[in-house]
Amino acid sequence: MTTKIATREAYGKALVKLGAQNKQIIVLDADLSKSTKTAEFAKAYPDRFFNVGIAEQNLMGTAAGLATTGKIPFVSTFAMFATGRAYEQVRNTIAYPKLNVKIAATHAGLTVGEDGASHQSVEDIALMRVIPNMTVIVPADGVEAEGAILAAAEYDGPVYIRLGRLGVPVINDADYQFQWGKGVVFREGTDVTLIGTGVMMSFCLEAAQLLEEAGISAQVVNIHTIKPIDRELILACAKKTGALVTAEEHSVIGGLGSAVADVLSEAYPVPMKKVGIQDTFGESGKPLDLLNKYGLSTSKIVEAAREVLNRK
């Protein structure tokens, strides 16, 4: 896991590829195209790129209108603004009529770093999960991000794709095939299951290795599609290992952990623990320092695994 790439970088490259494949693809941005990497599409296909300025509500409304004409709009801005400032337009104008708009939100989570709490979306998954008709995807690395973008273009309906600023380890092989709504078992295990999403996947793999050295067999699963979530795989993991830990760069309220808990509580309750941000805002700092300070680390996943094992 030595090669690192930000998922927003993979997004920019995937857009250029899509632009050549499908003339209905158009891209809109809210004056952040260098940061969101949509500038690469703008350079390749200037007649299909629109900068609406710092006006996120108009960004979503314009995309909705274009979708009614048969276009496939990909809209981009920072996750904080896509889900916060434009929430009403996303809900009522895009999701309610189930329009074919793809919201690729970059700079999500604490790893936006020095930009601070005002730019750190730690509740965006929760906000998008509760909107009917909305699919929510959180890629774990650049390979998966590209696969998710290409798959989203083929799907007819609104999609929210959460992307990051920070370079993250590449954990998928180059021939990886993204499967819509299907989790991925990265490592088999029998004692406990570690379920991660986004940047936390590499930490889950490291934690499994440390647990193995301590004589504990940990299964590792990547849930890239938070909604609709892979109920079948989650229940299979619960029945196999009898204990689960979730890990996400998001509030423990309303994100991956909550979605997994929903599945377990209704069908097969087992001890579980959520590793995530504990109902607080972030702060300005270096990305990795922030992850450690807010408990998003390999050691915290190991600690959580030991705790759920004691409750089996």
N, C-alpha and C positions, 0 to 999 in steps of 0.2 A: 504494500500500500504506500509506495513512495511517490508516485506521480499524483500531483494535485491540480485540480481545475475547478473553478467556480461554476456552479450550475447555470448562472446567468451567461457565462461565456459559451457554454454548450447551447443555450437557447439562441443566442445570436447566430451561431453557425447553422443550427437546425432551421431557422427561419429562411436563411439564404437558400438552403437546399429545397425547402418547401416552395419557395417562390418560383423556382425553376420547374417544379413538378405540377403546380396547380395555379393557374392564372387568377383564380377566385380569391387567393390569399392576399389580404391587405394588412398593413400594420399601422397602428396608431400609438402615439406616445405623448406624454405630458411634459415635454421639454427636458427629458432626462435620457435621451437616446444614447449618449456616450456611456452612461452608467448602466442602463438596462441592456445595452448591446444591440438595440434595434437599429443603431446607426449603420451596421453592416448591411441590413436589408435595405435601408434608405439609399445607400450608395449603389447597391446592385439594381434596385427597382424603384427609382425615385417617383415614378408615376403611380406607385401603389403604397406610398408611405405618406402619413399625415401627422404633423406635429400640431396638436391643438393648443399648445401652451400649458401654463400651469393652471389647468381647469379640469380637474378630474371628473367632475359631474358631467361636463360636456364630452369628455373622453368616452365615458360609458354610453351616454345618450347617442352620440354620433355613431359609435360602433353598433348599437342596437338598430339604428336606422339603416345602416349599410347591410346589416344581416338580413333585413326584410327584403332586400333586393337580390339575395342569393350570394352575396359576398361572404367570405369567411374571415372576420376580423380577429386579429391578435392584438390585444391592447396591453400596454405596459406602463407601469410606473412603480414606485416603491410600494411594498405591501401595505405599509401603514396608511398610505393615501388611497390605494385601490379599495381597501376594505373599510376604512374609516370615513374619509371625506366623501366617498361616492357610494356609501352603503345603500341609500334609498334608490339610486339609479340602478345599482346591481340587482337589488331585490325586485323592484317593480317594473323596470324597463327591460331588463335582460332575462332574469330567472322566471318571473311570473308568466310571460308569454313563451318561455323556453326557446329563446333565440340562440342562434348558433354563434355565440361570441366566446372567445378564449381569453381569459384574464391571466396573463403571465406576470405575476407580481414578484419583483426582485427585492433584494436587500431585506429579507425577512429575518425576524428573530434577533437575538442579542448580538450575533456576529456581524451586524452592520457596524459594531464597534464604537469608534470615537464619535459618531453622530449622536449618540445618546438616546435617552428614553423616548424623546419625541419622535424619533425615526425607527424605533425598535418595535416591530409588531410582534407581540407575544400572545395575542388573542385572535389573530386572523383566521386560524383554522376553525376555532369555535364559531366565529361570525359566519363563515361560509358554510359550515356543516349544517347549520339550522335552516338554511334557505332551501325550500323544496326545489327540485329539478337540478340543483347544483352538484356537479362532481368535483371532488377535492383531491388533488394529487400533490405529493411531496417527494420529489426525486432524491435519491441518496447520493448520487454522484453525477458527473458529467455524462457518462454513458447512458444512464437511466433518464437523465433530463432530456437528452436528444430523442430517445425512444418515446418518452411521454409526449413531447411536442408533436412528433410525427403522428402518434396515435390520436392525439386530440384533434388534429386536422381532419381525421377520418370520422370522428364521432359527431353525430348531429345533436347539438345541445350545448348549454353553457358549461364551461369548465374553468375551475380555478387551479392554477399551477403555482406552487410556492417555490421560489428560487432564492439562492443566497449570494451574498457578495464575496464571502471568503472562499479561497481555494480549499477544496476538501479532497481527501484521498480517493483515488479511483479504485473501487472495490469490485466492479463488474468487469467481466471479460469483454473484449471488443465485439464478440459475436452475440452478446446478450440480446434477448428478444423481450421487449416490454409487453406484458400481458395485462390488458385492461381489467382492473378490479381484482387481480390475483396477487396474493403475497408470495414472497420468495423465501424458501428455506435455504439459508446460507450454510448452516452447520447443523448436523443432527446431534441430539442429546437426549438424556433420559430423566434428569433430575429436576431441571427448571428450564423454562423458555424465556429468552430475552427477545422482546419485540421492539424493534427500533424503527425510526423514520427519519429521513433527511440526514443532517450532519451527524446525528447520534449513532448511525449504523456502524461507523468505524470504531466508535467507543464500545459498542456492544460486542463486536468481534474481539477486541482486545480484552474485554472483561471475561469472555468465554475462555480465552486462553489462560488467563490468571486463575479462573475457577478450576479448569482442568488440572493445572499444576497443584491445586489444593485437593484434588480428588473428587471434584464435583463436575458432573457432565451437564453442560448447558447447551440447549438448542438455541439457534439464533435465526430470527425471522425478520425479513424486511417487509413492512407494510407501506408501500408507496401510495396506494390509493386509500385515503382515509374514509372517503365516501363515494360509492358504496363500499363498505369494508368487507373483507373476505371472512365472513362468518364461519364458513366450513373449515378453513385452515386454523382459525383461532380456537375453535372448539376441539379440533383434532389435537392441537398442542396442549390444551388444558387436560384432555383425557390421557394423553401420553405422559406428560411430566408432572401434572398436578399442582403446578405453581408457575406464575407468570410475573415478569417485570416488564414494564413499558418504559421507553426512553424517547424524549422529544425535546426539541428546542422551542418550547411553547409553554404557556401556562398549564398546570396540571388540571385546570378547569376547562373542560370543553374540547380538548384536543384528542390525540391518539389514545391516551390512557382512558379517557372517559368513554370513547367509542368502544374500546375493548371491554371495559367494565359493563357497558350496556349489554354486550353480547353474553358475557359470562353470567351476569346476574339473572338473566332471563332463561338461560338454558343449561349452564353447567358451572355453578359457582366454585371457584378454587381460590386459595390465597393469592393475592396480587399486590404489587407495589408500583406506584407511578413515580418515575424520575423525570422531573421537569421543573419549571419555574413556579415557586410557591406563592402564587397570588400576590405578586409585587411587580412594580415597574423595574426596568433595568437602569443603567447609568452609562456614562461615557467611559470608555476604556479599551484596551486591546482585546480583540475578540476571544482569544484563548484564555486570557485572564478573567474575562467576564464569565465564560462558561464554567471555569473552576469556582469562581466566587458564588455563582448561583446554583452550584450543585450538579452541573451537567458534565460529569466526568466518568472515566472508567472506574475509578475507585468507588464512586457512589452507586454505580450499577452493581458492582461486586457486593457492596454492603447491602443493597436492596435484595439481591439474590439470596444472601445468607439469611436475611430476615424472613423472607417468604418460606424458605426451607424449614425454618424453625416453627412455622405455623402450619405445616402440612400435617 
